[in-house]
Amino acid sequence: MKTPNFWQHNSLLALALQPAAELFRLSSLFRRYFSPTNNLGVPVICIGNLVSGGAGKTPTAISIGHLLTKRNKIAFLTRGYRGSLTGPIRVDIKRHTSIEVGDEALLLAEIAPTWIAKDRKAGGLAAKAAGAEVIILDDGFQNPSVHKDFSILAIDGPYGLGNGRLMPAGPLRETIKSGLSRTNAVVIIGPDKHLIGKQIPNHVPVLTASIKAQWPEGIGQGIKVLGFAGIGRPNKFLETLETFEPEIVDFAAFPDHHNFTIPEITKLQQKASDLGAQLVTTKKDYVRIPETNRSAITPIDISLIWDHEENLLTLLKRGLHHVDI
């Protein structure tokens, strides 16, 4: 689904949904305190967030993966959200599709061995058995089944924490206080428009980073483009497009993790052709497009850039004594 607009405000609808949010809080507490936590026997780094929707978890996980893979045998572990396979199974980018393993898993698998599993414990043990010395858990901060040795909460600076209410009244997966009590660090990605950094207790290290788009050759200032995205907040991609100053003739938003059909893509391609525009989308969306329709679409990849990478490395060294950093 797309992130509801009312999650940004304390609207009447948010107030009406507050009883449901309280039930969500109680069920989450029950799960956390009454579910067994399993130590996988290898260091686990968890990249999570406090809100539903895109906050930059996967780019953060990929960035840390790049840093650690130089000296360690790492593996990514993810649920395989919206994928049909239960797992545990190692992702093969030449064989698996987003319909089977989810889009994030395909992106992670380009960097290092990646396992998807609805049962995180089983997935982690499978990764360990295959030789993983460090496991990076993409999402799963609220999942108590696996012990985390080091957790980082990713926060989208421009979006912030919404109206501060729990789902479904707001975007929060858990209370801010609860999440901050269990994390080892917070990374604010992009401009901190809501001054989240000032709301974080002094004992929680705050890192900052930004998302950099890798703009393809042949597309730039004045070039006609038709953009589309099926991510948590599609406007984030639109804003990214605008920074490169193309002529955006149209933009189409789809639900988060939407698996595109051939008719949908054919319609977009025809519209782009009629307008004399290049069809562009995020790389995350690109892997959800049928292969037969990809050739005429330009994917825009992104990477996470740390403002002070040395601060991240210092924190990882302190928190992960058995990892070569």
Helices and strands as residue ranges (DSSP letters): G 5-8, H 12-16, H 18-34, E 44-48, H 57-68, E 74-78, E 89-90, H 98-101, H 103-108, E 114-116, H 120-129, E 134-138, E 150-156, H 176-182, E 185-189, G 196-199, E 206-214, E 224-229, H 234-243, E 247-253, H 262-275, E 278-282, H 283-286, G 291-293, E 297-306, H 309-319
